Amino acid sequence: MRGRARFNVPSLRHDDGLKRALEAGLGGNGIHLVSASTCTGNVLILFDPGRAFDEIERRVRDVASRGPARAPSVFSEGPRWHSLTAETALAALGSRPEGLSRAKAAALLRRHRGNVLSKIARRSSIEILLSQFANLPVALLAGTALISLLTGGLFDAAIVLAVIAVNSAIGFASESWTEQTIGSLDSDATRTARVLRDDSEQIVPAEQLVPGDIIAVHGDDIVPADARLIAADQLTVNEAALTGESLPVIKAANVLSAADAPLAERRNMLYRGSIITGGSGRAVVVATGERTEIARVQALLGMAERPQTPLQEHLDRLGRQLVFGALAASGLTFVAGLLRGQSSLLMLRTAVSLGVAAVPEGLPTMVTTALAMGVRRLSAQNLLVRRIEAIEGLGSVDLVCFDKTGTLTLNRMSVTRLRWNGQEARLAEGEISGTRRRRVAP
């Protein structure tokens, strides 16, 4: 049906982890509802009627083939802590305002395995190197070098292979440097937290926090775990990493939210990765490590498919045109030579030389060099680009639209009203209708 589809995924049967991965990984981008059944293996999806069915099917296949990207605990909801009073939350966690004892904290630490996020998988040197050859222009150059080598054109083959090597070396060096720099930014293990244990405030490594711990937060602190506030004094928090809102939000311990309230409206909660911008407070830890909201975001990011950049699409299109053009010209030359009585070996070499000449050997190197220069220029501005081809995608942006808070939200915006030079036009039934506004003096 239009806007409604049902898929059968045999591996979904009796697999709760895959169920949660499908329901979390398919949400958004035009999909309004995802319901996966572990009994029947069916996945029901409600989506925008304008979305292509093939796109929905491809996304289902992609998520189903990857399976659960993290432990099932990442996708479990657990109690709605923001809808519970502080006293109820403390009782549910077996804690108290004075904090846990060291013995109980140690026992809980062995049970919950520490407040540590899974490391984002970084690309190995081999993966980075192989990715330099995963494009059509380089494959076309490699093919012409191989044919030249087989037909005795050693000099032509050596030139083409040298071009491929230089191009790959430039891209490999730039991406390897960025990968190492990003890896060096992982300082999560060195963070500490103020925690109440045995009725006294202590400084402990953040990775040793457990559910039920009472943490104290002050200005400029990074929240070490998801926690329910039990006391707050003019506390403000920047939650942009989770909500996208650029302005700090005011937190209060005595304000309850509805059970289905979105994360941005939970005024009595602190979430890992957010930054304390003012005031102070105390909170009871409700989730650590893989059970935090930031871990959920990390898991969803791991499922996202990376689209091709405009440059990659243009190069692939150019490569296909060159392949067909070179094959046609070489084939006609070869056939014409045979019809004129030339030897087949001579015409084969001539056709191969023509094909090699039709391929712009310097194009991949020139493009890679330009992108590498862009990576270096951005790094001088403290901006890191993990994949070199993303430079062109960033450079092709002409206009960026923000909402009233100064943030990017759903990645879709529509024009409803235009104003210019005293004129106004508004969207009416899919068309822009114009009117002229007159200024009247007061």
Buried (B, 14 or more C-beta within 10 A) or exposed (E): EEBEBEBEBEEBBEBBBBBBBBBBBBEEBBBEEBEBEBEEBBBBBEBEEEBEEEEBEEBBEBBBEEEBBBBBBBBEEEBEBBBBBBEEBBEBBEBBEEBBEEEBBEEBBEEBEBBBBBEEEEBEEEEBBEBBBEBBBBBBBBBBBEBBBEBEBEEBBEBBBEBBEBBBBBBBBBBBBBBEEBEEEEEBEEEBBBBBBEEEEEEBBBBBBBBBBBBBBEEEBBBBBBBBBBBBEEBBBBBBBBBBBEEBBEBBBEBBBEEEBEEEBBBBBBBBBBBBBBBBBBBBBBBBBBBBBBBBBBBBEBBEEEEEBEBBEEBBEBBEEBBEEBEEBBEEBBEEBBEEEEEEEEBBBBBBBBBBBBBBBEBBBEBBBBBBEBBEEBBEEEEEBEBBBBBBBEBEEEEEEEEEEEEEEEEEEEEEEEEEEEEEBEEEEEEEEEEEEEEEEE
